Amino acid sequence: MTITPPPPTDLSGLVEAFAQTTGAVLDLAGGLDESQAGLATECPGWTVLDQVRHVASIEALILGEPVPDHDVSSHAHVRNDFGVIIEKYLEGRRARSLQDVVEELTEVRERRLADLGAPDQTLESPSASPFGPATHGDVLPMRVFDIWCHEQDLREALGVPGGLDTAAAALSVSRGLMGLPRKIAQAGLLADGRRVVIEVTGPVATTFTVSVATNEAGKAIGKASAGADDGTAARVTLDTRAFMRRIAGRWPVDQLGAEISGDASLAAQVLEAMVVTP
């Protein structure tokens, strides 16, 4: 798939993207006052400071912090077992001050970058993750995607736009694109053989065609192919910001400003199905 600029795939590029987006979160956090820290964000149930707590807590998890024993059953925004684990790490940090959280993020970021920068590290080197044992090649793209989405949560809440033209942004678009065909197939769309073109414009740009086929087991499998195929049923155009806000489930369809041609009903259904994050 052609994405411009191309997302990093080697270890040094992934580490650079990780350093960039964690650094951006740290810069935003370091400039907060107490009133800004309590602002709501587009991530359900989380304030600005909660976003920073979350980024620090997952890096602490990767560094070996065990799952805290906190009851998060009363939190309406926690919807699955994975969300319970994430929220437990966050809950243990809710009593910490803004300064304490900034200091923790500074420390865990430095430790992670030191570990990742060791000369013996490769994409195949082992790494902890929220999903269990993995490798740097597995974990770094997931972490960059997650952190960058939360960086954007912070920017939206604080009115500080930016970070849309970085390596972390390009990698995040590629991760969103990877998950999108599966979501469209799960929604029961395009099973009739129709195809939809999705064009992303702006600092990170790509154009791809989504189709769905049925495998031998009768399961619908979504596929994205580069470019715009002829004879597609609909075309949806979004800018980088809107595409990723929808991929992350932050913006409703009517906020996206999408340009649609062809079958408007099908395009609207595709936009509804575009949420990739858990």
Secondary structure, DSSP 4 states (H G I P E B T S, - for coil): ---BSPPP-SHHHHHHHHHHHHHHHHHHHHT--HHHHT-B-SSTT-BHHHHHHHHHHHHHHHTTPPPP----TT-TT--SHHHHHHHHHHHTTTTS-HHHHHHHHHHHHHHHHHHHTSTT--TTSEE--TTSSEEHHHHHHHHHHHHHHHHHHHHHHHT----SSSHHHHHHHHHHHHHHHHHHHHTT-STTS--EEEEEESSSBEEEEEEEEE-TTS-EEEEEEES--TT-SEEEEEEHHHHHHHHTT-S-GGGS--EEEE-HHHHHHHHHTT----
